[in-house]
């Protein structure tokens, strides 16, 4: 079956549109949501209480992201002086990805419900809010091009 250029282009636009839709929905939720610091007891009752746990989770997430990059480079034979990784490395790469997603969930939950999206406080908060939304968009595209591809019998869904 030959895929036309239009079909190929449409396949690229679908995940981008889906990710943009998710990001837009989160932005609307975040800007319209009334912050509720009491509903996020996992992180404490005040903004200062949230900093240690979220900082450690984010640091662990950064370490997992670096590990993911290293594993991906190894899988595709892009590490100098090393041979291409074996099949087990792909499984480790997927497992690390799942762990990374799970680590983001409590951080994202707390940020969304306790703070929402704030672009009117100061530059740091605005950049952080928008970067978080962008991260959600990127994760949605990564999910579409990996997990959904797997769940859909090694092909991306047609439009």
VMD Tcl script that builds the backbone (N, CA, C; Angstrom):
set m [mol new atoms 477]
animate dup $m
set s [atomselect $m all]
$s set {name element resname resid chain x y z} {
  {N N UNK 1 A 0.841 -1.168 0.000}
  {CA C UNK 1 A 0.000 0.000 0.000}
  {C C UNK 1 A 0.893 1.240 0.000}
  {N N UNK 2 A 0.706 2.096 -0.954}
  {CA C UNK 2 A 1.502 3.307 -1.084}
  {C C UNK 2 A 0.824 4.457 -0.347}
  {N N UNK 3 A 1.615 5.157 0.410}
  {CA C UNK 3 A 1.102 6.302 1.153}
  {C C UNK 3 A 1.406 7.558 0.343}
  {N N UNK 4 A 0.378 8.338 0.047}
  {CA C UNK 4 A 0.584 9.559 -0.717}
  {C C UNK 4 A 1.176 10.639 0.175}
  {N N UNK 5 A 1.671 11.691 -0.454}
  {CA C UNK 5 A 2.243 12.800 0.314}
  {C C UNK 5 A 1.180 13.464 1.182}
  {N N UNK 6 A -0.024 13.572 0.677}
  {CA C UNK 6 A -1.101 14.182 1.450}
  {C C UNK 6 A -1.402 13.352 2.697}
  {N N UNK 7 A -1.474 12.019 2.537}
  {CA C UNK 7 A -1.713 11.151 3.689}
  {C C UNK 7 A -0.563 11.251 4.692}
  {N N UNK 8 A 0.645 11.304 4.187}
  {CA C UNK 8 A 1.814 11.433 5.049}
  {C C UNK 8 A 1.775 12.756 5.815}
  {N N UNK 9 A 1.409 13.832 5.134}
  {CA C UNK 9 A 1.301 15.143 5.761}
  {C C UNK 9 A 0.194 15.135 6.818}
  {N N UNK 10 A -0.922 14.498 6.496}
  {CA C UNK 10 A -2.040 14.413 7.438}
  {C C UNK 10 A -1.635 13.628 8.676}
  {N N UNK 11 A -0.838 12.592 8.507}
  {CA C UNK 11 A -0.367 11.809 9.646}
  {C C UNK 11 A 0.510 12.641 10.566}
  {N N UNK 12 A 1.237 13.581 10.002}
  {CA C UNK 12 A 2.061 14.460 10.814}
  {C C UNK 12 A 1.223 15.517 11.527}
  {N N UNK 13 A 0.194 15.988 10.856}
  {CA C UNK 13 A -0.644 17.031 11.438}
  {C C UNK 13 A -1.523 16.523 12.572}
  {N N UNK 14 A -1.954 15.284 12.489}
  {CA C UNK 14 A -2.854 14.742 13.512}
  {C C UNK 14 A -2.241 14.793 14.912}
  {N N UNK 15 A -1.017 14.258 15.121}
  {CA C UNK 15 A -0.481 14.327 16.484}
  {C C UNK 15 A -0.201 15.757 16.932}
  {N N UNK 16 A 0.202 16.593 16.000}
  {CA C UNK 16 A 0.446 17.987 16.353}
  {C C UNK 16 A -0.861 18.654 16.778}
  {N N UNK 17 A -1.926 18.423 16.018}
  {CA C UNK 17 A -3.232 18.978 16.370}
  {C C UNK 17 A -3.749 18.430 17.691}
  {N N UNK 18 A -3.557 17.135 17.903}
  {CA C UNK 18 A -3.973 16.514 19.159}
  {C C UNK 18 A -3.209 17.126 20.332}
  {N N UNK 19 A -1.919 17.258 20.174}
  {CA C UNK 19 A -1.086 17.833 21.237}
  {C C UNK 19 A -1.460 19.292 21.494}
  {N N UNK 20 A -1.685 20.046 20.430}
  {CA C UNK 20 A -2.088 21.442 20.601}
  {C C UNK 20 A -3.439 21.541 21.289}
  {N N UNK 21 A -4.340 20.629 20.951}
  {CA C UNK 21 A -5.647 20.601 21.606}
  {C C UNK 21 A -5.532 20.306 23.095}
  {N N UNK 22 A -4.691 19.341 23.439}
  {CA C UNK 22 A -4.461 19.023 24.852}
  {C C UNK 22 A -3.861 20.232 25.563}
  {N N UNK 23 A -2.847 20.839 24.947}
  {CA C UNK 23 A -2.199 22.007 25.553}
  {C C UNK 23 A -3.191 23.157 25.710}
  {N N UNK 24 A -4.024 23.388 24.702}
  {CA C UNK 24 A -5.017 24.467 24.787}
  {C C UNK 24 A -6.032 24.179 25.890}
  {N N UNK 25 A -6.468 22.929 25.985}
  {CA C UNK 25 A -7.398 22.555 27.047}
  {C C UNK 25 A -6.806 22.760 28.426}
  {N N UNK 26 A -5.548 22.369 28.589}
  {CA C UNK 26 A -4.883 22.579 29.872}
  {C C UNK 26 A -4.701 24.061 30.167}
  {N N UNK 27 A -4.409 24.843 29.138}
  {CA C UNK 27 A -4.249 26.285 29.324}
  {C C UNK 27 A -5.570 26.907 29.778}
  {N N UNK 28 A -6.653 26.540 29.112}
  {CA C UNK 28 A -7.961 27.086 29.495}
  {C C UNK 28 A -8.308 26.653 30.919}
  {N N UNK 29 A -8.111 25.384 31.216}
  {CA C UNK 29 A -8.365 24.901 32.580}
  {C C UNK 29 A -7.518 25.684 33.582}
  {N N UNK 30 A -6.228 25.817 33.272}
  {CA C UNK 30 A -5.302 26.474 34.193}
  {C C UNK 30 A -5.602 27.936 34.418}
  {N N UNK 31 A -6.101 28.618 33.395}
  {CA C UNK 31 A -6.391 30.043 33.564}
  {C C UNK 31 A -7.759 30.274 34.197}
  {N N UNK 32 A -8.688 29.358 34.040}
  {CA C UNK 32 A -10.038 29.507 34.583}
  {C C UNK 32 A -10.204 28.859 35.954}
  {N N UNK 33 A -9.297 27.951 36.294}
  {CA C UNK 33 A -9.384 27.206 37.549}
  {C C UNK 33 A -9.014 28.104 38.730}
  {N N UNK 34 A -9.786 28.009 39.789}
  {CA C UNK 34 A -9.478 28.750 41.018}
  {C C UNK 34 A -8.479 27.903 41.819}
  {N N UNK 35 A -7.294 28.441 42.089}
  {CA C UNK 35 A -6.295 27.667 42.823}
  {C C UNK 35 A -6.829 27.175 44.165}
  {N N UNK 36 A -6.462 25.934 44.512}
  {CA C UNK 36 A -6.908 25.331 45.764}
  {C C UNK 36 A -5.713 24.641 46.408}
  {N N UNK 37 A -5.066 25.321 47.321}
  {CA C UNK 37 A -3.877 24.768 47.959}
  {C C UNK 37 A -4.218 23.660 48.946}
  {N N UNK 38 A -5.431 23.632 49.446}
  {CA C UNK 38 A -5.802 22.626 50.447}
  {C C UNK 38 A -6.072 21.256 49.825}
  {N N UNK 39 A -6.327 21.199 48.524}
  {CA C UNK 39 A -6.651 19.929 47.877}
  {C C UNK 39 A -5.432 19.137 47.439}
  {N N UNK 40 A -4.262 19.592 47.798}
  {CA C UNK 40 A -3.042 18.915 47.358}
  {C C UNK 40 A -2.155 18.593 48.549}
  {N N UNK 41 A -2.690 17.874 49.527}
  {CA C UNK 41 A -2.001 17.611 50.785}
  {C C UNK 41 A -0.708 16.821 50.606}
  {N N UNK 42 A -0.546 16.121 49.515}
  {CA C UNK 42 A 0.682 15.369 49.271}
  {C C UNK 42 A 1.897 16.276 49.356}
  {N N UNK 43 A 1.729 17.527 48.963}
  {CA C UNK 43 A 2.853 18.447 48.898}
  {C C UNK 43 A 2.895 19.449 50.045}
  {N N UNK 44 A 1.966 19.423 50.949}
  {CA C UNK 44 A 1.960 20.379 52.053}
  {C C UNK 44 A 0.880 21.420 51.864}
  {N N UNK 45 A 0.738 22.290 52.847}
  {CA C UNK 45 A -0.341 23.274 52.853}
  {C C UNK 45 A 0.065 24.644 52.325}
  {N N UNK 46 A 1.349 24.909 52.215}
  {CA C UNK 46 A 1.784 26.217 51.726}
  {C C UNK 46 A 2.695 26.042 50.531}
  {N N UNK 47 A 2.902 27.119 49.810}
  {CA C UNK 47 A 3.780 27.066 48.645}
  {C C UNK 47 A 5.183 26.621 49.032}
  {N N UNK 48 A 5.669 27.099 50.176}
  {CA C UNK 48 A 7.011 26.720 50.628}
  {C C UNK 48 A 7.098 25.227 50.931}
  {N N UNK 49 A 5.992 24.628 51.394}
  {CA C UNK 49 A 5.982 23.185 51.687}
  {C C UNK 49 A 6.156 22.341 50.431}
  {N N UNK 50 A 5.749 22.868 49.300}
  {CA C UNK 50 A 5.798 22.089 48.061}
  {C C UNK 50 A 7.197 22.009 47.465}
  {N N UNK 51 A 8.026 22.968 47.762}
  {CA C UNK 51 A 9.321 23.063 47.090}
  {C C UNK 51 A 10.230 21.847 47.247}
  {N N UNK 52 A 10.424 21.292 48.439}
  {CA C UNK 52 A 11.359 20.168 48.550}
  {C C UNK 52 A 10.950 18.939 47.735}
  {N N UNK 53 A 9.711 18.466 47.913}
  {CA C UNK 53 A 9.292 17.259 47.211}
  {C C UNK 53 A 9.268 17.468 45.701}
  {N N UNK 54 A 8.685 18.569 45.263}
  {CA C UNK 54 A 8.633 18.813 43.817}
  {C C UNK 54 A 10.027 18.999 43.225}
  {N N UNK 55 A 10.922 19.625 43.981}
  {CA C UNK 55 A 12.292 19.809 43.491}
  {C C UNK 55 A 13.013 18.473 43.346}
  {N N UNK 56 A 12.837 17.582 44.329}
  {CA C UNK 56 A 13.474 16.271 44.227}
  {C C UNK 56 A 12.863 15.431 43.109}
  {N N UNK 57 A 11.548 15.480 42.974}
  {CA C UNK 57 A 10.912 14.748 41.873}
  {C C UNK 57 A 11.385 15.282 40.518}
  {N N UNK 58 A 11.476 16.588 40.385}
  {CA C UNK 58 A 11.939 17.183 39.124}
  {C C UNK 58 A 13.396 16.838 38.854}
  {N N UNK 59 A 14.217 16.782 39.895}
  {CA C UNK 59 A 15.622 16.396 39.720}
  {C C UNK 59 A 15.724 14.941 39.268}
  {N N UNK 60 A 14.928 14.080 39.877}
  {CA C UNK 60 A 14.886 12.679 39.438}
  {C C UNK 60 A 14.408 12.561 38.004}
  {N N UNK 61 A 13.441 13.370 37.648}
  {CA C UNK 61 A 12.927 13.376 36.279}
  {C C UNK 61 A 14.006 13.803 35.286}
  {N N UNK 62 A 14.777 14.809 35.640}
  {CA C UNK 62 A 15.877 15.239 34.780}
  {C C UNK 62 A 16.888 14.106 34.593}
  {N N UNK 63 A 17.205 13.395 35.674}
  {CA C UNK 63 A 18.124 12.258 35.580}
  {C C UNK 63 A 17.553 11.174 34.663}
  {N N UNK 64 A 16.267 10.902 34.785}
  {CA C UNK 64 A 15.630 9.908 33.917}
  {C C UNK 64 A 15.652 10.355 32.458}
  {N N UNK 65 A 15.467 11.646 32.214}
  {CA C UNK 65 A 15.504 12.167 30.842}
  {C C UNK 65 A 16.902 12.006 30.240}
  {N N UNK 66 A 17.936 12.274 31.031}
  {CA C UNK 66 A 19.307 12.091 30.550}
  {C C UNK 66 A 19.563 10.611 30.272}
  {N N UNK 67 A 19.093 9.748 31.164}
  {CA C UNK 67 A 19.217 8.299 30.946}
  {C C UNK 67 A 18.494 7.883 29.672}
  {N N UNK 68 A 17.284 8.410 29.449}
  {CA C UNK 68 A 16.523 8.107 28.230}
  {C C UNK 68 A 17.312 8.483 26.980}
  {N N UNK 69 A 17.893 9.665 27.004}
  {CA C UNK 69 A 18.683 10.119 25.864}
  {C C UNK 69 A 19.876 9.195 25.629}
  {N N UNK 70 A 20.581 8.845 26.694}
  {CA C UNK 70 A 21.719 7.933 26.559}
  {C C UNK 70 A 21.305 6.577 26.021}
  {N N UNK 71 A 20.205 6.038 26.529}
  {CA C UNK 71 A 19.714 4.745 26.039}
  {C C UNK 71 A 19.320 4.816 24.566}
  {N N UNK 72 A 18.642 5.903 24.187}
  {CA C UNK 72 A 18.240 6.059 22.781}
  {C C UNK 72 A 19.470 6.145 21.878}
  {N N UNK 73 A 20.475 6.895 22.292}
  {CA C UNK 73 A 21.703 6.985 21.499}
  {C C UNK 73 A 22.377 5.626 21.386}
  {N N UNK 74 A 22.368 4.848 22.463}
  {CA C UNK 74 A 22.967 3.516 22.455}
  {C C UNK 74 A 22.170 2.577 21.539}
  {N N UNK 75 A 20.848 2.633 21.630}
  {CA C UNK 75 A 19.997 1.779 20.796}
  {C C UNK 75 A 20.280 2.007 19.317}
  {N N UNK 76 A 20.461 3.261 18.926}
  {CA C UNK 76 A 20.678 3.584 17.515}
  {C C UNK 76 A 22.148 3.654 17.138}
  {N N UNK 77 A 23.034 3.175 18.018}
  {CA C UNK 77 A 24.448 3.091 17.693}
  {C C UNK 77 A 25.130 4.439 17.530}
  {N N UNK 78 A 24.699 5.418 18.275}
  {CA C UNK 78 A 25.244 6.769 18.145}
  {C C UNK 78 A 26.235 7.126 19.240}
  {N N UNK 79 A 26.557 6.183 20.125}
  {CA C UNK 79 A 27.544 6.450 21.158}
  {C C UNK 79 A 28.917 6.040 20.652}
  {N N UNK 80 A 29.867 6.953 20.642}
  {CA C UNK 80 A 31.191 6.636 20.123}
  {C C UNK 80 A 31.855 5.513 20.932}
  {N N UNK 81 A 32.452 4.587 20.206}
  {CA C UNK 81 A 33.181 3.503 20.841}
  {C C UNK 81 A 32.329 2.385 21.391}
  {N N UNK 82 A 31.024 2.445 21.172}
  {CA C UNK 82 A 30.144 1.392 21.683}
  {C C UNK 82 A 29.369 0.765 20.537}
  {N N UNK 83 A 29.123 -0.510 20.669}
  {CA C UNK 83 A 28.322 -1.192 19.663}
  {C C UNK 83 A 26.848 -0.882 19.901}
  {N N UNK 84 A 26.025 -1.259 18.945}
  {CA C UNK 84 A 24.580 -1.060 19.066}
  {C C UNK 84 A 24.068 -1.909 20.232}
  {N N UNK 85 A 23.156 -1.361 20.984}
  {CA C UNK 85 A 22.609 -2.040 22.162}
  {C C UNK 85 A 21.805 -3.266 21.765}
  {N N UNK 86 A 21.712 -4.203 22.686}
  {CA C UNK 86 A 20.908 -5.393 22.477}
  {C C UNK 86 A 19.424 -5.115 22.662}
  {N N UNK 87 A 18.629 -6.146 22.482}
  {CA C UNK 87 A 17.174 -6.008 22.568}
  {C C UNK 87 A 16.692 -5.608 23.959}
  {N N UNK 88 A 17.384 -6.045 25.002}
  {CA C UNK 88 A 16.967 -5.706 26.361}
  {C C UNK 88 A 16.996 -4.202 26.606}
  {N N UNK 89 A 17.895 -3.510 25.933}
  {CA C UNK 89 A 18.015 -2.068 26.143}
  {C C UNK 89 A 16.739 -1.349 25.725}
  {N N UNK 90 A 16.091 -1.814 24.678}
  {CA C UNK 90 A 14.816 -1.227 24.265}
  {C C UNK 90 A 13.766 -1.365 25.352}
  {N N UNK 91 A 13.750 -2.518 26.020}
  {CA C UNK 91 A 12.804 -2.718 27.123}
  {C C UNK 91 A 13.129 -1.801 28.298}
  {N N UNK 92 A 14.409 -1.640 28.585}
  {CA C UNK 92 A 14.824 -0.728 29.659}
  {C C UNK 92 A 14.417 0.699 29.296}
  {N N UNK 93 A 14.621 1.083 28.034}
  {CA C UNK 93 A 14.260 2.419 27.563}
  {C C UNK 93 A 12.759 2.673 27.771}
  {N N UNK 94 A 11.941 1.697 27.426}
  {CA C UNK 94 A 10.496 1.839 27.620}
  {C C UNK 94 A 10.137 1.921 29.101}
  {N N UNK 95 A 10.767 1.082 29.914}
  {CA C UNK 95 A 10.476 1.094 31.359}
  {C C UNK 95 A 10.879 2.430 31.985}
  {N N UNK 96 A 12.021 2.956 31.601}
  {CA C UNK 96 A 12.454 4.256 32.125}
  {C C UNK 96 A 11.471 5.339 31.684}
  {N N UNK 97 A 10.970 5.245 30.464}
  {CA C UNK 97 A 9.976 6.205 29.984}
  {C C UNK 97 A 8.700 6.159 30.806}
  {N N UNK 98 A 8.249 4.959 31.143}
  {CA C UNK 98 A 7.047 4.814 31.970}
  {C C UNK 98 A 7.287 5.413 33.354}
  {N N UNK 99 A 8.441 5.127 33.930}
  {CA C UNK 99 A 8.769 5.685 35.249}
  {C C UNK 99 A 8.810 7.212 35.178}
  {N N UNK 100 A 9.400 7.739 34.114}
  {CA C UNK 100 A 9.478 9.203 33.964}
  {C C UNK 100 A 8.086 9.820 33.902}
  {N N UNK 101 A 7.199 9.207 33.161}
  {CA C UNK 101 A 5.823 9.717 33.081}
  {C C UNK 101 A 5.169 9.659 34.460}
  {N N UNK 102 A 5.356 8.556 35.169}
  {CA C UNK 102 A 4.750 8.426 36.499}
  {C C UNK 102 A 5.296 9.465 37.477}
  {N N UNK 103 A 6.579 9.797 37.363}
  {CA C UNK 103 A 7.166 10.809 38.243}
  {C C UNK 103 A 6.572 12.184 37.950}
  {N N UNK 104 A 6.204 12.439 36.703}
  {CA C UNK 104 A 5.643 13.749 36.359}
  {C C UNK 104 A 4.223 13.934 36.879}
  {N N UNK 105 A 3.496 12.853 37.075}
  {CA C UNK 105 A 2.081 12.966 37.430}
  {C C UNK 105 A 1.824 13.745 38.723}
  {N N UNK 106 A 2.509 13.439 39.834}
  {CA C UNK 106 A 2.218 14.236 41.032}
  {C C UNK 106 A 2.627 15.696 40.875}
  {N N UNK 107 A 3.690 15.958 40.143}
  {CA C UNK 107 A 4.114 17.343 39.923}
  {C C UNK 107 A 3.065 18.078 39.098}
  {N N UNK 108 A 2.647 17.461 37.997}
  {CA C UNK 108 A 1.657 18.091 37.121}
  {C C UNK 108 A 0.320 18.280 37.845}
  {N N UNK 109 A -0.082 17.279 38.593}
  {CA C UNK 109 A -1.336 17.379 39.356}
  {C C UNK 109 A -1.295 18.569 40.299}
  {N N UNK 110 A -0.228 18.654 41.055}
  {CA C UNK 110 A -0.125 19.745 42.015}
  {C C UNK 110 A -0.102 21.099 41.322}
  {N N UNK 111 A 0.696 21.211 40.278}
  {CA C UNK 111 A 0.781 22.502 39.577}
  {C C UNK 111 A -0.571 22.906 38.992}
  {N N UNK 112 A -1.264 21.955 38.393}
  {CA C UNK 112 A -2.539 22.279 37.753}
  {C C UNK 112 A -3.602 22.681 38.770}
  {N N UNK 113 A -3.713 21.930 39.862}
  {CA C UNK 113 A -4.798 22.192 40.800}
  {C C UNK 113 A -4.459 23.245 41.844}
  {N N UNK 114 A -3.210 23.304 42.256}
  {CA C UNK 114 A -2.859 24.292 43.273}
  {C C UNK 114 A -2.612 25.669 42.662}
  {N N UNK 115 A -2.059 25.725 41.474}
  {CA C UNK 115 A -1.663 27.014 40.898}
  {C C UNK 115 A -2.384 27.371 39.603}
  {N N UNK 116 A -2.665 26.381 38.771}
  {CA C UNK 116 A -3.218 26.677 37.454}
  {C C UNK 116 A -2.137 27.248 36.547}
  {N N UNK 117 A -2.534 27.978 35.531}
  {CA C UNK 117 A -1.591 28.636 34.629}
  {C C UNK 117 A -1.570 30.106 34.984}
  {N N UNK 118 A -0.424 30.601 35.322}
  {CA C UNK 118 A -0.283 32.005 35.719}
  {C C UNK 118 A 0.672 32.707 34.763}
  {N N UNK 119 A 0.144 33.675 34.031}
  {CA C UNK 119 A 0.998 34.483 33.144}
  {C C UNK 119 A 1.031 35.940 33.588}
  {N N UNK 120 A 0.325 36.244 34.676}
  {CA C UNK 120 A 0.226 37.636 35.107}
  {C C UNK 120 A 0.926 37.924 36.442}
  {N N UNK 121 A 1.739 37.003 36.933}
  {CA C UNK 121 A 2.404 37.186 38.220}
  {C C UNK 121 A 3.763 37.827 38.025}
  {N N UNK 122 A 4.685 37.090 37.420}
  {CA C UNK 122 A 5.988 37.635 37.062}
  {C C UNK 122 A 6.570 36.776 35.937}
  {N N UNK 123 A 7.689 37.176 35.406}
  {CA C UNK 123 A 8.255 36.499 34.236}
  {C C UNK 123 A 8.604 35.045 34.542}
  {N N UNK 124 A 9.180 34.759 35.711}
  {CA C UNK 124 A 9.546 33.391 36.053}
  {C C UNK 124 A 8.321 32.479 36.069}
  {N N UNK 125 A 7.259 32.928 36.701}
  {CA C UNK 125 A 6.043 32.120 36.807}
  {C C UNK 125 A 5.413 31.927 35.423}
  {N N UNK 126 A 5.382 32.971 34.609}
  {CA C UNK 126 A 4.816 32.859 33.256}
  {C C UNK 126 A 5.617 31.873 32.416}
  {N N UNK 127 A 6.937 31.986 32.450}
  {CA C UNK 127 A 7.785 31.067 31.678}
  {C C UNK 127 A 7.586 29.641 32.168}
  {N N UNK 128 A 7.523 29.451 33.490}
  {CA C UNK 128 A 7.330 28.109 34.052}
  {C C UNK 128 A 5.986 27.522 33.625}
  {N N UNK 129 A 4.932 28.319 33.698}
  {CA C UNK 129 A 3.605 27.836 33.300}
  {C C UNK 129 A 3.566 27.444 31.827}
  {N N UNK 130 A 4.099 28.306 30.989}
  {CA C UNK 130 A 4.081 28.013 29.551}
  {C C UNK 130 A 4.999 26.853 29.200}
  {N N UNK 131 A 6.137 26.748 29.881}
  {CA C UNK 131 A 7.037 25.617 29.631}
  {C C UNK 131 A 6.377 24.310 30.043}
  {N N UNK 132 A 5.640 24.326 31.171}
  {CA C UNK 132 A 4.915 23.123 31.592}
  {C C UNK 132 A 3.895 22.703 30.571}
  {N N UNK 133 A 3.176 23.673 29.991}
  {CA C UNK 133 A 2.215 23.346 28.934}
  {C C UNK 133 A 2.887 22.789 27.701}
  {N N UNK 134 A 4.043 23.359 27.369}
  {CA C UNK 134 A 4.805 22.856 26.226}
  {C C UNK 134 A 5.281 21.430 26.482}
  {N N UNK 135 A 5.684 21.149 27.703}
  {CA C UNK 135 A 6.111 19.799 28.054}
  {C C UNK 135 A 4.971 18.808 27.872}
  {N N UNK 136 A 3.782 19.195 28.291}
  {CA C UNK 136 A 2.615 18.320 28.094}
  {C C UNK 136 A 2.411 18.060 26.606}
  {N N UNK 137 A 2.548 19.092 25.795}
  {CA C UNK 137 A 2.412 18.945 24.348}
  {C C UNK 137 A 3.445 17.960 23.806}
  {N N UNK 138 A 4.681 18.085 24.231}
  {CA C UNK 138 A 5.743 17.196 23.758}
  {C C UNK 138 A 5.488 15.759 24.208}
  {N N UNK 139 A 5.065 15.574 25.458}
  {CA C UNK 139 A 4.775 14.227 25.941}
  {C C UNK 139 A 3.625 13.615 25.145}
  {N N UNK 140 A 2.611 14.414 24.803}
  {CA C UNK 140 A 1.495 13.903 24.000}
  {C C UNK 140 A 1.979 13.451 22.629}
  {N N UNK 141 A 2.868 14.208 22.006}
  {CA C UNK 141 A 3.414 13.818 20.694}
  {C C UNK 141 A 4.271 12.560 20.839}
  {N N UNK 142 A 5.079 12.494 21.890}
  {CA C UNK 142 A 5.890 11.293 22.116}
  {C C UNK 142 A 5.005 10.075 22.340}
  {N N UNK 143 A 3.933 10.239 23.109}
  {CA C UNK 143 A 3.006 9.130 23.336}
  {C C UNK 143 A 2.382 8.674 22.020}
  {N N UNK 144 A 1.948 9.637 21.217}
  {CA C UNK 144 A 1.317 9.311 19.942}
  {C C UNK 144 A 2.270 8.517 19.044}
  {N N UNK 145 A 3.526 8.946 19.013}
  {CA C UNK 145 A 4.470 8.319 18.085}
  {C C UNK 145 A 5.155 7.081 18.661}
  {N N UNK 146 A 4.833 6.708 19.893}
  {CA C UNK 146 A 5.438 5.504 20.457}
  {C C UNK 146 A 4.378 4.564 21.022}
  {N N UNK 147 A 3.755 4.947 22.116}
  {CA C UNK 147 A 2.793 4.053 22.755}
  {C C UNK 147 A 1.581 3.786 21.877}
  {N N UNK 148 A 0.992 4.817 21.299}
  {CA C UNK 148 A -0.163 4.606 20.436}
  {C C UNK 148 A 0.217 3.794 19.205}
  {N N UNK 149 A 1.401 4.050 18.679}
  {CA C UNK 149 A 1.918 3.261 17.547}
  {C C UNK 149 A 1.964 1.781 17.934}
  {N N UNK 150 A 2.459 1.485 19.138}
  {CA C UNK 150 A 2.532 0.108 19.624}
  {C C UNK 150 A 1.138 -0.477 19.808}
  {N N UNK 151 A 0.263 0.274 20.491}
  {CA C UNK 151 A -1.091 -0.220 20.754}
  {C C UNK 151 A -1.891 -0.421 19.475}
  {N N UNK 152 A -1.536 0.302 18.429}
  {CA C UNK 152 A -2.250 0.218 17.152}
  {C C UNK 152 A -1.536 -0.721 16.176}
  {N N UNK 153 A -0.926 -1.765 16.712}
  {CA C UNK 153 A -0.285 -2.791 15.902}
  {C C UNK 153 A 0.816 -2.226 15.014}
  {N N UNK 154 A 1.697 -1.424 15.588}
  {CA C UNK 154 A 2.872 -0.872 14.930}
  {C C UNK 154 A 2.566 0.030 13.749}
  {N N UNK 155 A 1.486 0.776 13.843}
  {CA C UNK 155 A 1.193 1.790 12.831}
  {C C UNK 155 A 0.424 2.912 13.512}
  {N N UNK 156 A 0.571 4.104 12.956}
  {CA C UNK 156 A -0.165 5.242 13.499}
  {C C UNK 156 A -1.579 5.231 12.925}
  {N N UNK 157 A -2.544 5.607 13.712}
  {CA C UNK 157 A -3.932 5.615 13.223}
  {C C UNK 157 A -4.099 6.556 12.031}
  {N N UNK 158 A -4.881 6.096 11.087}
  {CA C UNK 158 A -5.191 6.958 9.928}
  {C C UNK 158 A -6.301 7.913 10.304}
  {N N UNK 159 A -6.331 9.006 9.609}
  {CA C UNK 159 A -7.363 10.008 9.911}
  {C C UNK 159 A -8.697 9.590 9.374}
}
mol reanalyze $m
mol bondsrecalc $m
mol representation Tube
mol addrep $m
